[in-house]
Amino acid sequence: MGIKDIIKIFIRAEDSIKTAMEIIDKGSRGIALILDDEQRLVGTVTDGDIRRAILKGLSLEEPVKAIMNSNFIFVTQNYSRMLVTTIFKNRGIMQLPVLDDEMRVVDVIFYHEFFE
């Protein structure tokens, strides 16, 4: 995934859950990445997180920070194929952010593309 495509799934913690839904829908990647003012990754939101929020009765106007996963799984730029394979198989996730030393997103690895 190129950086131009990755930028399309970036949002802010103050954005609404509805905005996250729209970003996930438009990006068709199943995830939105929440960045702080310094462009560092602070959380992720998946379509599953949004479904669980709706089931709990949260308003779609709530800020996405209310449901974001701030304990997300990621790899650094020097990742190995074996590490990524292990993470995907053991954690049951479909997207894996690749971060630089300052927690800035440089790529996202998607399960279906990785195992093609």
Backbone as XML, in Angstrom:
<?xml version="1.0"?>
<chain id="A" units="angstrom">
  <residue number="1" name="MET">
    <atom name="N" x="0.867" y="-1.184" z="0.000"/>
    <atom name="CA" x="0.000" y="0.000" z="0.000"/>
    <atom name="C" x="0.898" y="1.227" z="0.000"/>
  </residue>
  <residue number="2" name="GLY">
    <atom name="N" x="0.672" y="2.132" z="-0.921"/>
    <atom name="CA" x="1.476" y="3.343" z="-0.980"/>
    <atom name="C" x="1.055" y="4.359" z="0.064"/>
  </residue>
  <residue number="3" name="ILE">
    <atom name="N" x="1.948" y="5.296" z="0.359"/>
    <atom name="CA" x="1.674" y="6.304" z="1.383"/>
    <atom name="C" x="0.438" y="7.139" z="1.024"/>
  </residue>
  <residue number="4" name="LYS">
    <atom name="N" x="0.196" y="7.378" z="-0.267"/>
    <atom name="CA" x="-1.000" y="8.133" z="-0.676"/>
    <atom name="C" x="-2.267" y="7.396" z="-0.261"/>
  </residue>
  <residue number="5" name="ASP">
    <atom name="N" x="-2.244" y="6.074" z="-0.358"/>
    <atom name="CA" x="-3.403" y="5.278" z="0.054"/>
    <atom name="C" x="-3.532" y="5.231" z="1.569"/>
  </residue>
  <residue number="6" name="ILE">
    <atom name="N" x="-2.405" y="5.169" z="2.263"/>
    <atom name="CA" x="-2.418" y="5.099" z="3.726"/>
    <atom name="C" x="-3.004" y="6.380" z="4.309"/>
  </residue>
  <residue number="7" name="ILE">
    <atom name="N" x="-2.647" y="7.521" z="3.744"/>
    <atom name="CA" x="-3.148" y="8.812" z="4.236"/>
    <atom name="C" x="-4.672" y="8.835" z="4.243"/>
  </residue>
  <residue number="8" name="LYS">
    <atom name="N" x="-5.297" y="8.122" z="3.328"/>
    <atom name="CA" x="-6.753" y="8.104" z="3.229"/>
    <atom name="C" x="-7.419" y="7.434" z="4.427"/>
  </residue>
  <residue number="9" name="ILE">
    <atom name="N" x="-6.660" y="6.663" z="5.216"/>
    <atom name="CA" x="-7.264" y="5.996" z="6.380"/>
    <atom name="C" x="-6.825" y="6.644" z="7.695"/>
  </residue>
  <residue number="10" name="PHE">
    <atom name="N" x="-6.219" y="7.831" z="7.633"/>
    <atom name="CA" x="-5.828" y="8.576" z="8.841"/>
    <atom name="C" x="-6.996" y="9.425" z="9.336"/>
  </residue>
  <residue number="11" name="ILE">
    <atom name="N" x="-7.190" y="9.444" z="10.659"/>
    <atom name="CA" x="-8.155" y="10.345" z="11.283"/>
    <atom name="C" x="-7.585" y="10.838" z="12.606"/>
  </residue>
  <residue number="12" name="ARG">
    <atom name="N" x="-8.282" y="11.739" z="13.237"/>
    <atom name="CA" x="-7.901" y="12.294" z="14.542"/>
    <atom name="C" x="-8.783" y="11.684" z="15.633"/>
  </residue>
  <residue number="13" name="ALA">
    <atom name="N" x="-8.284" y="11.658" z="16.847"/>
    <atom name="CA" x="-9.010" y="11.086" z="17.982"/>
    <atom name="C" x="-10.323" y="11.823" z="18.245"/>
  </residue>
  <residue number="14" name="GLU">
    <atom name="N" x="-10.381" y="13.096" z="17.881"/>
    <atom name="CA" x="-11.575" y="13.904" z="18.112"/>
    <atom name="C" x="-12.644" y="13.689" z="17.045"/>
  </residue>
  <residue number="15" name="ASP">
    <atom name="N" x="-12.271" y="13.074" z="15.924"/>
    <atom name="CA" x="-13.261" y="12.811" z="14.877"/>
    <atom name="C" x="-14.316" y="11.852" z="15.411"/>
  </residue>
  <residue number="16" name="SER">
    <atom name="N" x="-15.489" y="11.903" z="14.835"/>
    <atom name="CA" x="-16.598" y="11.070" z="15.314"/>
    <atom name="C" x="-16.449" y="9.615" z="14.866"/>
  </residue>
  <residue number="17" name="ILE">
    <atom name="N" x="-17.168" y="8.759" z="15.570"/>
    <atom name="CA" x="-17.221" y="7.349" z="15.171"/>
    <atom name="C" x="-17.785" y="7.246" z="13.756"/>
  </residue>
  <residue number="18" name="LYS">
    <atom name="N" x="-18.750" y="8.106" z="13.435"/>
    <atom name="CA" x="-19.330" y="8.116" z="12.089"/>
    <atom name="C" x="-18.250" y="8.428" z="11.044"/>
  </residue>
  <residue number="19" name="THR">
    <atom name="N" x="-17.377" y="9.377" z="11.335"/>
    <atom name="CA" x="-16.284" y="9.700" z="10.419"/>
    <atom name="C" x="-15.388" y="8.487" z="10.223"/>
  </residue>
  <residue number="20" name="ALA">
    <atom name="N" x="-15.098" y="7.784" z="11.307"/>
    <atom name="CA" x="-14.282" y="6.566" z="11.211"/>
    <atom name="C" x="-14.967" y="5.541" z="10.319"/>
  </residue>
  <residue number="21" name="MET">
    <atom name="N" x="-16.280" y="5.391" z="10.470"/>
    <atom name="CA" x="-17.040" y="4.462" z="9.626"/>
    <atom name="C" x="-16.907" y="4.837" z="8.154"/>
  </residue>
  <residue number="22" name="GLU">
    <atom name="N" x="-17.009" y="6.115" z="7.870"/>
    <atom name="CA" x="-16.917" y="6.581" z="6.487"/>
    <atom name="C" x="-15.524" y="6.327" z="5.911"/>
  </residue>
  <residue number="23" name="ILE">
    <atom name="N" x="-14.491" y="6.575" z="6.719"/>
    <atom name="CA" x="-13.112" y="6.349" z="6.279"/>
    <atom name="C" x="-12.881" y="4.863" z="6.008"/>
  </residue>
  <residue number="24" name="ILE">
    <atom name="N" x="-13.361" y="4.029" z="6.905"/>
    <atom name="CA" x="-13.204" y="2.581" z="6.732"/>
    <atom name="C" x="-13.950" y="2.117" z="5.485"/>
  </residue>
  <residue number="25" name="ASP">
    <atom name="N" x="-15.142" y="2.640" z="5.280"/>
    <atom name="CA" x="-15.941" y="2.259" z="4.109"/>
    <atom name="C" x="-15.275" y="2.705" z="2.817"/>
  </residue>
  <residue number="26" name="LYS">
    <atom name="N" x="-14.834" y="3.957" z="2.763"/>
    <atom name="CA" x="-14.196" y="4.490" z="1.552"/>
    <atom name="C" x="-12.880" y="3.782" z="1.258"/>
  </residue>
  <residue number="27" name="GLY">
    <atom name="N" x="-12.109" y="3.530" z="2.313"/>
    <atom name="CA" x="-10.801" y="2.911" z="2.118"/>
    <atom name="C" x="-10.872" y="1.427" z="1.851"/>
  </residue>
  <residue number="28" name="SER">
    <atom name="N" x="-12.000" y="0.825" z="2.155"/>
    <atom name="CA" x="-12.237" y="-0.614" z="1.999"/>
    <atom name="C" x="-11.081" y="-1.467" z="2.523"/>
  </residue>
  <residue number="29" name="ARG">
    <atom name="N" x="-10.479" y="-1.013" z="3.617"/>
    <atom name="CA" x="-9.363" y="-1.738" z="4.222"/>
    <atom name="C" x="-9.689" y="-2.250" z="5.617"/>
  </residue>
  <residue number="30" name="GLY">
    <atom name="N" x="-10.882" y="-1.910" z="6.121"/>
    <atom name="CA" x="-11.321" y="-2.432" z="7.404"/>
    <atom name="C" x="-10.700" y="-1.779" z="8.620"/>
  </residue>
  <residue number="31" name="ILE">
    <atom name="N" x="-9.991" y="-0.657" z="8.405"/>
    <atom name="CA" x="-9.305" y="-0.017" z="9.527"/>
    <atom name="C" x="-9.176" y="1.483" z="9.286"/>
  </residue>
  <residue number="32" name="ALA">
    <atom name="N" x="-9.177" y="2.228" z="10.384"/>
    <atom name="CA" x="-8.809" y="3.643" z="10.378"/>
    <atom name="C" x="-7.686" y="3.798" z="11.395"/>
  </residue>
  <residue number="33" name="LEU">
    <atom name="N" x="-6.696" y="4.614" z="11.073"/>
    <atom name="CA" x="-5.548" y="4.847" z="11.945"/>
    <atom name="C" x="-5.665" y="6.224" z="12.566"/>
  </residue>
  <residue number="34" name="ILE">
    <atom name="N" x="-5.598" y="6.290" z="13.880"/>
    <atom name="CA" x="-5.774" y="7.548" z="14.600"/>
    <atom name="C" x="-4.413" y="8.141" z="14.918"/>
  </residue>
  <residue number="35" name="LEU">
    <atom name="N" x="-4.194" y="9.379" z="14.456"/>
    <atom name="CA" x="-2.915" y="10.063" z="14.637"/>
    <atom name="C" x="-3.062" y="11.251" z="15.570"/>
  </residue>
  <residue number="36" name="ASP">
    <atom name="N" x="-1.950" y="11.571" z="16.261"/>
    <atom name="CA" x="-1.928" y="12.772" z="17.096"/>
    <atom name="C" x="-1.446" y="13.958" z="16.254"/>
  </residue>
  <residue number="37" name="ASP">
    <atom name="N" x="-1.242" y="15.100" z="16.893"/>
    <atom name="CA" x="-0.831" y="16.313" z="16.171"/>
    <atom name="C" x="0.557" y="16.213" z="15.550"/>
  </residue>
  <residue number="38" name="GLU">
    <atom name="N" x="1.380" y="15.304" z="16.049"/>
    <atom name="CA" x="2.717" y="15.100" z="15.487"/>
    <atom name="C" x="2.739" y="13.962" z="14.473"/>
  </residue>
  <residue number="39" name="GLN">
    <atom name="N" x="1.543" y="13.527" z="14.044"/>
    <atom name="CA" x="1.388" y="12.458" z="13.059"/>
    <atom name="C" x="1.840" y="11.075" z="13.558"/>
  </residue>
  <residue number="40" name="ARG">
    <atom name="N" x="1.853" y="10.902" z="14.873"/>
    <atom name="CA" x="2.193" y="9.590" z="15.455"/>
    <atom name="C" x="0.923" y="8.778" z="15.628"/>
  </residue>
  <residue number="41" name="LEU">
    <atom name="N" x="1.041" y="7.471" z="15.427"/>
    <atom name="CA" x="-0.103" y="6.585" z="15.608"/>
    <atom name="C" x="-0.406" y="6.433" z="17.090"/>
  </residue>
  <residue number="42" name="VAL">
    <atom name="N" x="-1.638" y="6.733" z="17.463"/>
    <atom name="CA" x="-2.057" y="6.615" z="18.861"/>
    <atom name="C" x="-3.159" y="5.578" z="19.047"/>
  </residue>
  <residue number="43" name="GLY">
    <atom name="N" x="-3.742" y="5.111" z="17.934"/>
    <atom name="CA" x="-4.791" y="4.116" z="18.053"/>
    <atom name="C" x="-5.284" y="3.633" z="16.705"/>
  </residue>
  <residue number="44" name="THR">
    <atom name="N" x="-6.036" y="2.562" z="16.766"/>
    <atom name="CA" x="-6.657" y="2.011" z="15.568"/>
    <atom name="C" x="-8.133" y="1.765" z="15.848"/>
  </residue>
  <residue number="45" name="VAL">
    <atom name="N" x="-8.918" y="1.776" z="14.790"/>
    <atom name="CA" x="-10.333" y="1.424" z="14.887"/>
    <atom name="C" x="-10.653" y="0.556" z="13.677"/>
  </residue>
  <residue number="46" name="THR">
    <atom name="N" x="-11.282" y="-0.569" z="13.952"/>
    <atom name="CA" x="-11.698" y="-1.460" z="12.883"/>
    <atom name="C" x="-13.216" y="-1.474" z="12.791"/>
  </residue>
  <residue number="47" name="ASP">
    <atom name="N" x="-13.714" y="-2.077" z="11.728"/>
    <atom name="CA" x="-15.165" y="-2.186" z="11.595"/>
    <atom name="C" x="-15.752" y="-2.988" z="12.761"/>
  </residue>
  <residue number="48" name="GLY">
    <atom name="N" x="-15.013" y="-3.950" z="13.274"/>
    <atom name="CA" x="-15.470" y="-4.712" z="14.444"/>
    <atom name="C" x="-15.599" y="-3.843" z="15.688"/>
  </residue>
  <residue number="49" name="ASP">
    <atom name="N" x="-14.650" y="-2.927" z="15.889"/>
    <atom name="CA" x="-14.729" y="-2.001" z="17.031"/>
    <atom name="C" x="-15.994" y="-1.153" z="16.933"/>
  </residue>
  <residue number="50" name="ILE">
    <atom name="N" x="-16.319" y="-0.731" z="15.726"/>
    <atom name="CA" x="-17.507" y="0.105" z="15.526"/>
    <atom name="C" x="-18.779" y="-0.707" z="15.762"/>
  </residue>
  <residue number="51" name="ARG">
    <atom name="N" x="-18.822" y="-1.933" z="15.275"/>
    <atom name="CA" x="-19.997" y="-2.783" z="15.533"/>
    <atom name="C" x="-20.211" y="-2.969" z="17.030"/>
  </residue>
  <residue number="52" name="ARG">
    <atom name="N" x="-19.133" y="-3.236" z="17.779"/>
    <atom name="CA" x="-19.253" y="-3.415" z="19.229"/>
    <atom name="C" x="-19.739" y="-2.124" z="19.907"/>
  </residue>
  <residue number="53" name="ALA">
    <atom name="N" x="-19.279" y="-0.976" z="19.437"/>
    <atom name="CA" x="-19.723" y="0.309" z="20.006"/>
    <atom name="C" x="-21.210" y="0.513" z="19.769"/>
  </residue>
  <residue number="54" name="ILE">
    <atom name="N" x="-21.675" y="0.194" z="18.580"/>
    <atom name="CA" x="-23.095" y="0.332" z="18.269"/>
    <atom name="C" x="-23.922" y="-0.596" z="19.155"/>
  </residue>
  <residue number="55" name="LEU">
    <atom name="N" x="-23.463" y="-1.816" z="19.324"/>
    <atom name="CA" x="-24.182" y="-2.773" z="20.183"/>
    <atom name="C" x="-24.239" y="-2.303" z="21.635"/>
  </residue>
  <residue number="56" name="LYS">
    <atom name="N" x="-23.222" y="-1.547" z="22.057"/>
    <atom name="CA" x="-23.217" y="-1.004" z="23.419"/>
    <atom name="C" x="-24.080" y="0.249" z="23.542"/>
  </residue>
  <residue number="57" name="GLY">
    <atom name="N" x="-24.579" y="0.740" z="22.422"/>
    <atom name="CA" x="-25.456" y="1.905" z="22.453"/>
    <atom name="C" x="-24.744" y="3.237" z="22.337"/>
  </residue>
  <residue number="58" name="LEU">
    <atom name="N" x="-23.470" y="3.244" z="21.951"/>
    <atom name="CA" x="-22.758" y="4.513" z="21.790"/>
    <atom name="C" x="-23.290" y="5.270" z="20.575"/>
  </residue>
  <residue number="59" name="SER">
    <atom name="N" x="-23.329" y="6.567" z="20.690"/>
    <atom name="CA" x="-23.753" y="7.426" z="19.589"/>
    <atom name="C" x="-22.648" y="7.488" z="18.539"/>
  </residue>
  <residue number="60" name="LEU">
    <atom name="N" x="-23.054" y="7.561" z="17.290"/>
    <atom name="CA" x="-22.071" y="7.694" z="16.210"/>
    <atom name="C" x="-21.397" y="9.056" z="16.219"/>
  </residue>
  <residue number="61" name="GLU">
    <atom name="N" x="-21.930" y="9.981" z="17.021"/>
    <atom name="CA" x="-21.326" y="11.306" z="17.134"/>
    <atom name="C" x="-20.242" y="11.356" z="18.219"/>
  </residue>
  <residue number="62" name="GLU">
    <atom name="N" x="-20.107" y="10.290" z="18.994"/>
    <atom name="CA" x="-19.042" y="10.218" z="20.006"/>
    <atom name="C" x="-17.684" y="10.304" z="19.308"/>
  </residue>
  <residue number="63" name="PRO">
    <atom name="N" x="-16.679" y="10.867" z="19.987"/>
    <atom name="CA" x="-15.343" y="10.869" z="19.376"/>
    <atom name="C" x="-14.799" y="9.446" z="19.270"/>
  </residue>
  <residue number="64" name="VAL">
    <atom name="N" x="-14.070" y="9.203" z="18.207"/>
    <atom name="CA" x="-13.537" y="7.867" z="17.946"/>
    <atom name="C" x="-12.579" y="7.415" z="19.056"/>
  </residue>
  <residue number="65" name="LYS">
    <atom name="N" x="-12.007" y="8.364" z="19.802"/>
    <atom name="CA" x="-11.109" y="7.985" z="20.897"/>
    <atom name="C" x="-11.826" y="7.160" z="21.953"/>
  </residue>
  <residue number="66" name="ALA">
    <atom name="N" x="-13.172" y="7.248" z="21.996"/>
    <atom name="CA" x="-13.949" y="6.465" z="22.961"/>
    <atom name="C" x="-13.891" y="4.970" z="22.662"/>
  </residue>
  <residue number="67" name="ILE">
    <atom name="N" x="-13.590" y="4.610" z="21.411"/>
    <atom name="CA" x="-13.574" y="3.193" z="21.045"/>
    <atom name="C" x="-12.251" y="2.729" z="20.447"/>
  </residue>
  <residue number="68" name="MET">
    <atom name="N" x="-11.301" y="3.649" z="20.266"/>
    <atom name="CA" x="-10.057" y="3.257" z="19.597"/>
    <atom name="C" x="-9.246" y="2.292" z="20.461"/>
  </residue>
  <residue number="69" name="ASN">
    <atom name="N" x="-8.499" y="1.462" z="19.777"/>
    <atom name="CA" x="-7.596" y="0.531" z="20.435"/>
    <atom name="C" x="-6.234" y="1.213" z="20.551"/>
  </residue>
  <residue number="70" name="SER">
    <atom name="N" x="-5.870" y="1.623" z="21.757"/>
    <atom name="CA" x="-4.574" y="2.292" z="21.945"/>
    <atom name="C" x="-3.474" y="1.292" z="22.291"/>
  </residue>
  <residue number="71" name="ASN">
    <atom name="N" x="-3.848" y="0.025" z="22.406"/>
    <atom name="CA" x="-2.879" y="-1.041" z="22.665"/>
    <atom name="C" x="-2.751" y="-1.909" z="21.412"/>
  </residue>
  <residue number="72" name="PHE">
    <atom name="N" x="-2.546" y="-1.248" z="20.287"/>
    <atom name="CA" x="-2.514" y="-1.905" z="18.984"/>
    <atom name="C" x="-1.206" y="-2.660" z="18.743"/>
  </residue>
  <residue number="73" name="ILE">
    <atom name="N" x="-1.275" y="-3.596" z="17.845"/>
    <atom name="CA" x="-0.104" y="-4.389" z="17.449"/>
    <atom name="C" x="0.492" y="-3.735" z="16.211"/>
  </residue>
  <residue number="74" name="PHE">
    <atom name="N" x="1.810" y="-3.647" z="16.173"/>
    <atom name="CA" x="2.493" y="-3.062" z="15.019"/>
    <atom name="C" x="3.871" y="-3.704" z="14.867"/>
  </residue>
  <residue number="75" name="VAL">
    <atom name="N" x="4.519" y="-3.433" z="13.749"/>
    <atom name="CA" x="5.907" y="-3.824" z="13.537"/>
    <atom name="C" x="6.696" y="-2.582" z="13.153"/>
  </residue>
  <residue number="76" name="THR">
    <atom name="N" x="8.003" y="-2.665" z="13.344"/>
    <atom name="CA" x="8.882" y="-1.579" z="12.919"/>
    <atom name="C" x="9.348" y="-1.850" z="11.492"/>
  </residue>
  <residue number="77" name="GLN">
    <atom name="N" x="10.013" y="-0.890" z="10.915"/>
    <atom name="CA" x="10.423" y="-0.969" z="9.520"/>
    <atom name="C" x="11.346" y="-2.148" z="9.214"/>
  </residue>
  <residue number="78" name="ASN">
    <atom name="N" x="12.058" y="-2.630" z="10.187"/>
    <atom name="CA" x="13.000" y="-3.728" z="9.939"/>
    <atom name="C" x="12.373" y="-5.089" z="10.254"/>
  </residue>
  <residue number="79" name="TYR">
    <atom name="N" x="11.074" y="-5.217" z="10.049"/>
    <atom name="CA" x="10.370" y="-6.466" z="10.347"/>
    <atom name="C" x="10.827" y="-7.594" z="9.425"/>
  </residue>
  <residue number="80" name="SER">
    <atom name="N" x="10.646" y="-8.805" z="9.911"/>
    <atom name="CA" x="10.925" y="-9.983" z="9.084"/>
    <atom name="C" x="9.606" y="-10.601" z="8.639"/>
  </residue>
  <residue number="81" name="ARG">
    <atom name="N" x="9.646" y="-11.304" z="7.543"/>
    <atom name="CA" x="8.457" y="-11.998" z="7.034"/>
    <atom name="C" x="7.957" y="-13.007" z="8.074"/>
  </residue>
  <residue number="82" name="MET">
    <atom name="N" x="8.883" y="-13.661" z="8.761"/>
    <atom name="CA" x="8.514" y="-14.647" z="9.769"/>
    <atom name="C" x="7.743" y="-13.985" z="10.919"/>
  </residue>
  <residue number="83" name="LEU">
    <atom name="N" x="8.200" y="-12.803" z="11.352"/>
    <atom name="CA" x="7.513" y="-12.085" z="12.426"/>
    <atom name="C" x="6.083" y="-11.739" z="12.023"/>
  </residue>
  <residue number="84" name="VAL">
    <atom name="N" x="5.926" y="-11.194" z="10.833"/>
    <atom name="CA" x="4.605" y="-10.800" z="10.366"/>
    <atom name="C" x="3.703" y="-12.026" z="10.248"/>
  </residue>
  <residue number="85" name="THR">
    <atom name="N" x="4.211" y="-13.111" z="9.710"/>
    <atom name="CA" x="3.445" y="-14.350" z="9.596"/>
    <atom name="C" x="2.976" y="-14.814" z="10.970"/>
  </residue>
  <residue number="86" name="THR">
    <atom name="N" x="3.872" y="-14.792" z="11.944"/>
    <atom name="CA" x="3.540" y="-15.210" z="13.305"/>
    <atom name="C" x="2.460" y="-14.321" z="13.907"/>
  </residue>
  <residue number="87" name="ILE">
    <atom name="N" x="2.605" y="-13.018" z="13.738"/>
    <atom name="CA" x="1.605" y="-12.082" z="14.286"/>
    <atom name="C" x="0.243" y="-12.333" z="13.665"/>
  </residue>
  <residue number="88" name="PHE">
    <atom name="N" x="0.188" y="-12.440" z="12.349"/>
    <atom name="CA" x="-1.093" y="-12.665" z="11.687"/>
    <atom name="C" x="-1.739" y="-13.972" z="12.142"/>
  </residue>
  <residue number="89" name="LYS">
    <atom name="N" x="-0.954" y="-15.006" z="12.245"/>
    <atom name="CA" x="-1.517" y="-16.313" z="12.606"/>
    <atom name="C" x="-1.911" y="-16.393" z="14.082"/>
  </residue>
  <residue number="90" name="ASN">
    <atom name="N" x="-1.127" y="-15.789" z="14.965"/>
    <atom name="CA" x="-1.401" y="-15.906" z="16.395"/>
    <atom name="C" x="-2.378" y="-14.870" z="16.932"/>
  </residue>
  <residue number="91" name="ARG">
    <atom name="N" x="-2.481" y="-13.732" z="16.301"/>
    <atom name="CA" x="-3.309" y="-12.636" z="16.821"/>
    <atom name="C" x="-4.651" y="-12.492" z="16.117"/>
  </residue>
  <residue number="92" name="GLY">
    <atom name="N" x="-4.808" y="-13.139" z="14.986"/>
    <atom name="CA" x="-6.084" y="-13.076" z="14.281"/>
    <atom name="C" x="-6.442" y="-11.694" z="13.779"/>
  </residue>
  <residue number="93" name="ILE">
    <atom name="N" x="-5.450" y="-10.902" z="13.421"/>
    <atom name="CA" x="-5.712" y="-9.561" z="12.898"/>
    <atom name="C" x="-5.601" y="-9.568" z="11.378"/>
  </residue>
  <residue number="94" name="MET">
    <atom name="N" x="-6.150" y="-8.548" z="10.749"/>
    <atom name="CA" x="-6.158" y="-8.464" z="9.294"/>
    <atom name="C" x="-5.292" y="-7.328" z="8.749"/>
  </residue>
  <residue number="95" name="GLN">
    <atom name="N" x="-4.865" y="-6.403" z="9.644"/>
    <atom name="CA" x="-4.056" y="-5.261" z="9.241"/>
    <atom name="C" x="-2.948" y="-5.072" z="10.272"/>
  </residue>
  <residue number="96" name="LEU">
    <atom name="N" x="-1.775" y="-4.692" z="9.795"/>
    <atom name="CA" x="-0.633" y="-4.526" z="10.691"/>
    <atom name="C" x="0.134" y="-3.264" z="10.305"/>
  </residue>
  <residue number="97" name="PRO">
    <atom name="N" x="0.029" y="-2.205" z="11.121"/>
    <atom name="CA" x="0.772" y="-0.983" z="10.809"/>
    <atom name="C" x="2.287" y="-1.196" z="10.929"/>
  </residue>
  <residue number="98" name="VAL">
    <atom name="N" x="3.017" y="-0.536" z="10.033"/>
    <atom name="CA" x="4.480" y="-0.512" z="10.081"/>
    <atom name="C" x="4.864" y="0.900" z="10.498"/>
  </residue>
  <residue number="99" name="LEU">
    <atom name="N" x="5.598" y="1.017" z="11.618"/>
    <atom name="CA" x="5.927" y="2.322" z="12.178"/>
    <atom name="C" x="7.422" y="2.578" z="12.162"/>
  </residue>
  <residue number="100" name="ASP">
    <atom name="N" x="7.778" y="3.864" z="12.087"/>
    <atom name="CA" x="9.182" y="4.238" z="12.219"/>
    <atom name="C" x="9.507" y="4.403" z="13.707"/>
  </residue>
  <residue number="101" name="ASP">
    <atom name="N" x="10.715" y="4.838" z="14.005"/>
    <atom name="CA" x="11.153" y="4.960" z="15.393"/>
    <atom name="C" x="10.383" y="6.001" z="16.196"/>
  </residue>
  <residue number="102" name="GLU">
    <atom name="N" x="9.666" y="6.888" z="15.508"/>
    <atom name="CA" x="8.892" y="7.927" z="16.193"/>
    <atom name="C" x="7.402" y="7.622" z="16.191"/>
  </residue>
  <residue number="103" name="MET">
    <atom name="N" x="7.048" y="6.367" z="15.912"/>
    <atom name="CA" x="5.655" y="5.902" z="15.904"/>
    <atom name="C" x="4.831" y="6.515" z="14.770"/>
  </residue>
  <residue number="104" name="ARG">
    <atom name="N" x="5.499" y="6.896" z="13.706"/>
    <atom name="CA" x="4.795" y="7.402" z="12.527"/>
    <atom name="C" x="4.578" y="6.254" z="11.541"/>
  </residue>
  <residue number="105" name="VAL">
    <atom name="N" x="3.418" y="6.246" z="10.924"/>
    <atom name="CA" x="3.056" y="5.176" z="9.996"/>
    <atom name="C" x="3.830" y="5.332" z="8.691"/>
  </residue>
  <residue number="106" name="VAL">
    <atom name="N" x="4.506" y="4.257" z="8.291"/>
    <atom name="CA" x="5.205" y="4.260" z="7.006"/>
    <atom name="C" x="4.569" y="3.279" z="6.023"/>
  </residue>
  <residue number="107" name="ASP">
    <atom name="N" x="3.776" y="2.346" z="6.545"/>
    <atom name="CA" x="3.111" y="1.364" z="5.694"/>
    <atom name="C" x="2.066" y="0.630" z="6.532"/>
  </residue>
  <residue number="108" name="VAL">
    <atom name="N" x="1.236" y="-0.117" z="5.862"/>
    <atom name="CA" x="0.297" y="-1.022" z="6.527"/>
    <atom name="C" x="0.347" y="-2.322" z="5.739"/>
  </residue>
  <residue number="109" name="ILE">
    <atom name="N" x="0.517" y="-3.427" z="6.450"/>
    <atom name="CA" x="0.530" y="-4.743" z="5.819"/>
    <atom name="C" x="-0.866" y="-5.336" z="6.007"/>
  </residue>
  <residue number="110" name="PHE">
    <atom name="N" x="-1.456" y="-5.780" z="4.909"/>
    <atom name="CA" x="-2.788" y="-6.373" z="4.955"/>
    <atom name="C" x="-2.689" y="-7.874" z="4.762"/>
  </residue>
  <residue number="111" name="TYR">
    <atom name="N" x="-3.379" y="-8.606" z="5.595"/>
    <atom name="CA" x="-3.327" y="-10.064" z="5.631"/>
    <atom name="C" x="-3.469" y="-10.673" z="4.232"/>
  </residue>
  <residue number="112" name="HIS">
    <atom name="N" x="-4.538" y="-10.309" z="3.555"/>
    <atom name="CA" x="-4.820" y="-10.936" z="2.262"/>
    <atom name="C" x="-3.747" y="-10.635" z="1.216"/>
  </residue>
  <residue number="113" name="GLU">
    <atom name="N" x="-3.131" y="-9.474" z="1.271"/>
    <atom name="CA" x="-2.059" y="-9.134" z="0.341"/>
    <atom name="C" x="-0.758" y="-9.824" z="0.727"/>
  </residue>
  <residue number="114" name="PHE">
    <atom name="N" x="-0.522" y="-9.930" z="2.008"/>
    <atom name="CA" x="0.723" y="-10.524" z="2.510"/>
    <atom name="C" x="0.832" y="-11.998" z="2.117"/>
  </residue>
  <residue number="115" name="PHE">
    <atom name="N" x="-0.283" y="-12.708" z="2.164"/>
    <atom name="CA" x="-0.259" y="-14.141" z="1.885"/>
    <atom name="C" x="-0.613" y="-14.485" z="0.445"/>
  </residue>
  <residue number="116" name="GLU">
    <atom name="N" x="-0.691" y="-13.483" z="-0.423"/>
    <atom name="CA" x="-0.955" y="-13.762" z="-1.843"/>
    <atom name="C" x="0.219" y="-14.449" z="-2.487"/>
  </residue>
</chain>
